[in-house]
Amino acid sequence: MTSERLTYQPVSAAYVDSFHSLIQDAHVRQYLCDGNVFPREWSEERVRDSSALFESGGVGLWLAYDTSLDELVGFCGFLVFPSLSVEPQLVYAMFERWTGRGYATEMARAAIAEARTHPGFDAILAGVDAVNAASVRVLVKLGFRPISSQPGAFGETVLMGLDTHPLRSPG
């Protein structure tokens, strides 16, 4: 998978160290991991979860690399977060030095486009901490709308949805 400035590598056991380096990053942990520091075993479990999603639904997590520098930017794709929904949810995160350049939008758009090539992704879900203004802006820019909310580690966690068939007014 590729996009305008990025190339993507499915997260697998061979890339667990790269994935774990992202999960250990303070900027990534801030919201994605609710500030927690997780051991390598946690990352290994998420890699297994991603591999299982690839097998069952054609999507999972991808590492994203800047094409011109061949440098790890972050990751994007889908994971299941049972506390919000049993359906796979869109996730993306990146090292702070890559923020503010449109990479989150590019990664999310690429993951959504890939998901749309597989059955079962008429609607895409994403959970986000309401205080994570940058991530909320990305999702709104892509057309996501709030579905529900629940208490989270930093206040409200919002489940947002993107539907391929938005309601249209008659006429």
C-alpha positions as CSV (number, residue, x, y, z in Angstrom):
1,M,0.0,0.0,0.0
2,T,1.2,3.5,-0.8
3,S,-0.1,7.1,-0.6
4,E,1.3,10.4,-1.8
5,R,4.2,10.6,0.6
6,L,4.1,7.3,2.5
7,T,4.7,3.6,1.9
8,Y,3.1,1.0,4.2
9,Q,4.3,-2.3,5.6
10,P,1.9,-4.6,7.4
11,V,2.9,-5.0,11.0
12,S,4.1,-8.5,11.6
13,A,6.4,-10.4,14.0
14,A,9.3,-9.2,11.9
15,Y,8.4,-5.6,12.6
16,V,7.4,-5.8,16.3
17,D,10.4,-3.8,17.4
18,S,9.5,-0.9,15.1
19,F,5.9,-1.0,16.3
20,H,7.0,-1.2,19.9
21,S,9.2,1.8,19.5
22,L,6.1,3.8,18.5
23,I,4.1,2.5,21.5
24,Q,6.9,3.5,23.8
25,D,7.0,7.1,22.4
26,A,5.6,9.6,24.9
27,H,3.6,11.5,22.2
28,V,2.0,8.2,20.9
29,R,1.3,7.0,24.4
30,Q,-0.4,10.3,25.4
31,Y,-3.8,9.4,24.0
32,L,-3.5,6.0,22.2
33,C,-2.3,4.2,25.4
34,D,-3.9,6.6,27.9
35,G,-0.4,7.6,29.0
36,N,0.5,4.0,30.0
37,V,3.9,2.4,29.3
38,F,3.3,-1.1,28.0
39,P,5.9,-3.9,27.8
40,R,7.0,-5.5,24.6
41,E,4.6,-8.4,25.2
42,W,1.7,-5.9,24.9
43,S,3.0,-4.9,21.4
44,E,3.5,-8.5,20.5
45,E,-0.2,-9.2,21.4
46,R,-1.3,-6.2,19.2
47,V,0.8,-7.6,16.3
48,R,-1.0,-10.9,16.7
49,D,-4.4,-9.2,16.9
50,S,-3.5,-7.3,13.7
51,S,-2.4,-10.5,11.9
52,A,-5.7,-12.1,12.8
53,L,-7.6,-9.1,11.4
54,F,-5.6,-9.3,8.2
55,E,-6.5,-13.0,7.9
56,S,-10.2,-12.5,8.7
57,G,-11.0,-9.1,7.1
58,G,-8.1,-8.1,4.9
59,V,-7.0,-5.2,7.1
60,G,-4.9,-4.7,10.3
61,L,-2.1,-2.4,11.2
62,W,0.5,-0.9,8.8
63,L,3.7,0.8,9.7
64,A,4.0,4.1,7.6
65,Y,7.3,5.2,6.2
66,D,8.2,8.5,4.6
67,T,9.0,7.6,1.0
68,S,11.7,10.1,0.4
69,L,13.6,9.5,3.7
70,D,12.6,5.8,4.2
71,E,12.0,6.8,7.9
72,L,9.3,5.4,10.2
73,V,6.6,8.0,10.6
74,G,3.9,6.1,12.5
75,F,1.3,3.4,12.1
76,C,-2.3,3.2,10.9
77,G,-5.0,0.7,10.3
78,F,-7.5,-1.2,12.3
79,L,-7.8,-2.9,15.7
80,V,-10.7,-4.1,17.8
81,F,-11.2,-2.2,21.1
82,P,-14.0,-4.2,22.8
83,S,-14.7,-1.5,25.3
84,L,-16.0,0.8,22.5
85,S,-17.2,-1.7,19.8
86,V,-16.7,-5.3,18.6
87,E,-16.1,-3.9,15.1
88,P,-12.5,-3.0,14.0
89,Q,-11.7,0.6,14.5
90,L,-9.5,3.0,12.6
91,V,-6.3,3.9,14.5
92,Y,-3.3,6.0,13.6
93,A,-0.4,7.5,15.6
94,M,2.9,9.0,14.7
95,F,6.1,10.3,16.3
96,E,5.6,14.0,17.3
97,R,8.2,15.3,14.8
98,W,5.9,14.2,12.0
99,T,2.8,16.0,13.3
100,G,1.3,19.1,11.8
101,R,2.2,18.0,8.2
102,G,-1.0,16.2,7.2
103,Y,0.4,12.7,7.7
104,A,-2.4,11.6,10.0
105,T,-5.0,12.5,7.4
106,E,-2.9,10.8,4.7
107,M,-2.5,7.6,6.8
108,A,-6.2,7.5,7.8
109,R,-7.3,8.1,4.2
110,A,-5.1,5.3,2.9
111,A,-6.3,2.8,5.6
112,I,-9.9,3.7,4.9
113,A,-9.4,3.2,1.1
114,E,-7.8,-0.2,1.7
115,A,-10.6,-1.2,4.0
116,R,-13.2,-0.2,1.4
117,T,-11.7,-2.9,-0.9
118,H,-12.8,-5.6,1.6
119,P,-16.3,-6.8,2.5
120,G,-17.7,-5.5,5.8
121,F,-16.4,-2.0,5.8
122,D,-19.4,0.0,4.6
123,A,-19.1,1.9,7.8
124,I,-15.8,2.7,9.5
125,L,-15.5,3.4,13.2
126,A,-12.9,5.3,15.2
127,G,-12.7,6.0,18.9
128,V,-11.0,9.2,20.0
129,D,-10.5,11.1,23.3
130,A,-12.6,14.3,23.0
131,V,-9.6,16.3,24.3
132,N,-7.4,15.1,21.4
133,A,-8.3,18.0,19.2
134,A,-5.9,17.2,16.5
135,S,-7.3,13.7,16.0
136,V,-10.8,14.9,16.2
137,R,-10.1,17.4,13.4
138,V,-8.6,14.7,11.2
139,L,-11.7,12.5,11.6
140,V,-14.1,15.4,11.0
141,K,-12.1,16.4,7.9
142,L,-12.5,12.8,6.6
143,G,-16.3,12.9,7.2
144,F,-16.6,11.1,10.5
145,R,-19.5,12.0,12.8
146,P,-20.1,11.2,16.5
147,I,-22.1,8.1,17.3
148,S,-21.8,7.7,21.0
149,S,-19.5,8.6,24.0
150,Q,-18.4,7.1,27.3
151,P,-16.1,8.1,30.1
152,G,-12.4,7.6,29.3
153,A,-9.0,8.1,30.9
154,F,-9.0,11.8,29.8
155,G,-12.7,12.6,30.0
156,E,-15.1,11.7,27.2
157,T,-14.2,9.1,24.6
158,V,-16.2,9.5,21.5
159,L,-17.0,6.7,19.0
160,M,-17.2,8.3,15.6
161,G,-18.4,6.7,12.3
162,L,-17.9,7.2,8.6
163,D,-20.7,5.8,6.4
164,T,-20.3,5.2,2.7
165,H,-24.0,5.9,2.2
166,P,-24.8,9.2,4.1
167,L,-28.4,10.2,4.3
168,R,-29.4,12.5,1.5
169,S,-32.2,14.8,1.5
170,P,-34.9,14.1,-1.1
171,G,-35.0,16.1,-4.3
